[in-house]
């Protein structure tokens, strides 16, 4: 009767044993670099879509404010023209008898 026994002797500092201890015998070191890249690109795309709404909102508000300022300037200019027109008229036309 022949019995064959296989025996491996390892040093306590062997990286294989360290990996076994660190991963609790699963040897699963987490996500690969390719998967990390894909996740990074996906998060960047999601972030880009997320930032679009506030940017468009701010752009719209700025344009509305410019339009309001333009209308105020136009009204002020018309008032000024009206007052200068009244100043040019003779007093008999502007004041009642």
Secondary structure, DSSP 8 states (H G I E B T S, - for coil): -----------TT-HHHHHHHHTTT-------HHHHHHHHHHHHHHHHHHHHHHHHHHHHHHHHHHHHHHHHHHHHHHHHHHHHHHHHS-HHHHS--
